[in-house]
Amino acid sequence: MDLGLTGKRAIVCASSKGLGLGCAEALAEAGVNLVMNARGADLLNAEADRLRTTYGVDVTAVACDIGTEEGRDRVLDAAGAPDILVNNNGGPPPGIWSDWDREDFIKALDANMLTPIALMKAVLPGMMDRGWGRVVNVTSQSVRAPIATLGLSNAARTGLTGYVAGTARQVAARGVTINNLLPGVHDTDRIKTTDAAIVQQTGKSLDEVRAERSANIPAGRIGTKEEFGQTCAFLCSQYAGFIVGQNILLDGGLNNLTM
């Protein structure tokens, strides 16, 4: 399928690994030129080189913290006039309600709500002027089904979801769509770290832990960054212009929700 994206330009945040890399690779495969961002320069540059070589697209790597104003300015300067923005950032640490104070919530809001909002405010006017644009925010299944130990993430990402719900409907008539992708359990470093901790705590083998996790998912397996990335690419495509302000859950059926 021709997604109609050849020659478009995209910012993909936190894209040196995991779901961000999955999105960057799927867009590169579709012919999109990329500005990739991550904090670690070595891995970021290596993946940027790989995508550049594999897909023949222009890839600019900007090693910085996207959660800072200086980092955002560097990424935006490198992108020029982007057609696509994929907002992605690592989530705050888990805990319980008594662990968190005001400063913890401010950090979570900065990283997972205010940073994507700042980037949207920066790129949306140009997209609207040009009559075409796509924004995809990588949030979490916890937006639809809050997870008790992820209260900081629940709060920040739900706030972003509310912002998108209104904003997406204000820009859609100008050819710009904004949607959210909600990952469930995917085979990323975060899940591997979590599984390793379970192995330490329980004495079970890694294979046992992974099998138990998969058994709880109706699809019978853990998701991949590749299928997540391809869903992102479709939302950025010429065929997705009528998908506006949606929260699309990619969780293998884990959350039994009707709305």
C-alpha positions in Angstrom: 0.0 0.0 0.0 1.3 3.4 -0.9 0.8 5.6 2.2 1.3 8.8 0.2 4.1 9.9 2.4 7.1 9.9 0.1 9.2 13.1 0.7 7.3 14.1 3.8 9.3 15.2 6.8 8.7 13.9 10.3 9.9 14.5 13.9 9.9 11.3 15.9 10.7 11.8 19.5 12.5 9.3 21.7 13.2 7.2 18.7 16.5 5.4 19.2 14.8 2.3 20.5 11.5 0.8 21.5 8.2 2.1 20.2 9.7 5.3 19.0 12.1 3.5 16.8 9.3 1.3 15.5 7.5 4.4 14.4 10.6 6.0 12.8 11.4 2.8 10.9 7.9 2.4 9.5 7.8 6.0 8.4 11.3 5.7 6.8 10.0 2.6 4.9 7.2 4.7 3.6 9.7 7.3 2.2 9.5 9.9 5.0 12.6 12.0 5.8 13.2 12.0 9.6 14.4 14.0 12.5 15.1 11.5 15.2 15.6 12.4 18.8 16.9 10.6 21.9 19.2 11.5 24.9 21.9 8.9 24.1 23.9 9.9 21.1 25.6 6.7 20.3 22.6 4.5 19.9 20.6 7.3 18.2 23.3 7.9 15.6 23.7 4.2 14.9 20.0 3.7 14.3 19.8 6.9 12.2 22.7 5.5 10.0 20.9 2.2 9.7 17.6 3.8 8.6 19.3 6.2 6.2 21.2 3.3 4.6 18.3 0.8 4.5 15.6 3.1 3.2 17.4 5.9 1.4 15.8 8.7 3.2 17.3 11.8 4.9 17.7 11.3 8.6 18.9 13.9 11.0 19.8 12.8 14.6 19.5 15.3 17.4 20.8 14.0 20.7 19.0 16.0 23.5 16.4 15.8 26.2 13.1 16.6 24.4 11.6 17.5 27.8 13.7 20.7 27.9 13.1 23.9 26.1 16.6 23.8 24.7 16.1 20.3 23.4 12.8 21.1 21.8 14.3 24.2 20.1 17.1 22.0 18.6 14.7 19.4 17.3 12.4 22.0 15.8 15.3 23.9 14.2 16.5 20.7 12.6 13.1 19.8 11.3 12.3 23.1 9.6 8.7 22.7 8.4 7.7 19.2 9.5 4.6 17.5 8.0 4.4 14.8 10.8 5.1 14.9 14.5 5.3 11.7 16.6 5.3 12.6 20.3 6.9 10.0 22.5 8.7 10.1 25.8 9.5 7.7 28.6 7.0 7.4 31.4 7.6 8.4 35.0 8.6 5.8 37.6 5.9 3.5 39.2 4.9 3.7 42.8 1.9 4.2 45.1 -0.1 7.3 46.0 1.9 8.0 49.1 5.2 8.1 47.2 4.4 11.2 45.2 4.5 14.9 46.1 3.9 18.0 44.0 7.4 18.0 42.4 6.9 14.4 41.2 3.7 15.4 39.4 5.3 18.5 37.9 8.0 16.4 36.4 5.5 13.9 35.0 3.4 16.7 33.5 6.4 18.3 32.0 7.6 15.1 30.3 4.3 13.5 29.3 1.8 16.4 28.9 3.4 19.8 28.5 6.3 18.7 26.2 4.0 17.2 23.6 1.7 20.2 23.9 4.6 22.6 23.3 5.7 20.6 20.2 2.2 20.6 18.8 1.8 24.4 19.4 5.1 24.9 17.5 4.2 22.8 14.4 0.5 23.0 14.0 0.4 26.6 12.6 2.7 25.6 9.7 0.7 22.4 9.0 -2.5 24.3 8.9 -1.1 26.9 6.5 0.1 24.1 4.2 -3.3 22.3 4.5 -1.8 19.0 5.6 -0.3 17.5 8.8 -0.3 14.5 11.0 0.3 14.3 14.8 0.5 11.0 16.6 1.0 11.0 20.4 2.2 7.7 22.0 0.5 7.6 25.3 -0.5 4.4 27.2 -3.2 1.8 27.8 -3.5 3.4 31.2 -5.4 6.3 29.7 -8.3 4.0 29.1 -7.7 1.6 32.0 -5.6 3.3 34.7 -2.9 1.2 36.4 -2.7 1.7 40.1 1.1 1.8 40.3 1.4 4.3 37.4 -0.5 7.2 39.0 2.0 9.8 37.7 1.6 8.5 34.1 -2.1 8.1 34.4 -2.5 11.7 35.4 -0.1 13.3 32.9 -1.2 11.2 29.9 -4.9 11.6 30.6 -4.3 15.4 30.7 -2.7 15.2 27.3 -5.7 13.1 26.1 -8.1 15.8 27.2 -6.0 18.5 25.4 -6.0 16.5 22.2 -9.7 15.8 22.3 -10.4 19.5 21.9 -7.5 20.6 19.8 -7.9 17.8 17.2 -11.4 19.0 16.3 -10.2 22.6 15.9 -7.6 21.9 13.3 -9.1 19.0 11.3 -10.8 21.3 8.8 -7.4 22.5 7.8 -6.2 19.0 6.8 -4.4 18.3 10.1 -5.2 15.3 12.2 -4.2 14.5 15.8 -4.6 11.1 17.3 -3.2 9.0 20.2 -1.7 5.5 20.1 -2.1 3.6 23.3 0.4 0.7 23.7 -0.3 -2.2 25.9 2.5 -4.8 26.6 5.1 -4.6 23.9 8.5 -6.1 23.6 10.6 -3.1 24.7 13.4 -2.5 27.1 10.9 -1.4 29.8 9.1 -4.7 29.7 12.4 -6.6 29.7 13.4 -4.7 32.8 10.1 -5.4 34.4 10.3 -9.1 33.6 13.9 -9.3 34.9 12.7 -7.8 38.2 9.9 -10.4 38.4 12.5 -13.2 37.8 14.6 -11.8 40.7 11.5 -11.5 43.0 9.9 -14.9 42.3 12.8 -17.2 41.2 10.9 -18.1 38.1 12.7 -18.4 34.8 12.4 -15.6 32.2 10.6 -18.0 29.9 8.0 -18.7 32.6 7.5 -15.0 33.3 7.0 -14.2 29.6 4.6 -17.2 29.2 2.5 -16.0 32.1 2.4 -12.5 30.7 1.4 -13.7 27.3 -1.3 -15.9 28.7 -3.0 -12.9 30.1 -3.3 -11.3 26.7 -6.1 -12.6 24.5 -3.9 -12.4 21.4 -1.6 -14.9 23.3 1.6 -12.9 22.8 3.4 -9.6 23.5 3.2 -6.9 20.9 6.1 -5.9 18.7 7.5 -2.4 18.0 7.2 -3.2 14.2 3.4 -3.6 14.3 3.1 -0.6 16.5 5.2 1.5 14.1 3.1 0.4 11.1 0.0 1.5 12.9 1.6 4.9 13.5 2.6 5.1 9.8 -1.0 4.4 8.7 -2.3 7.1 11.0 0.1 9.5 9.2 -1.0 8.3 5.8 -3.1 9.8 3.0 -5.9 7.3 4.1 -6.2 8.5 7.7 -7.5 12.0 7.1 -11.0 11.1 8.5 -9.5 9.7 11.8 -9.6 12.7 14.2 -9.0 12.9 17.9 -9.1 9.1 18.5 -7.4 7.0 21.2 -6.4 3.8 19.5 -5.6 0.9 21.8 -2.9 -1.6 20.8 -3.0 -4.1 23.6 -3.9 -7.5 22.0 -7.3 -7.4 23.7 -5.9 -7.1 27.2 -8.4 -4.4 28.3 -12.0 -5.5 27.8 -13.5 -2.1 27.0 -16.5 -1.2 24.9 -16.0 2.5 24.7 
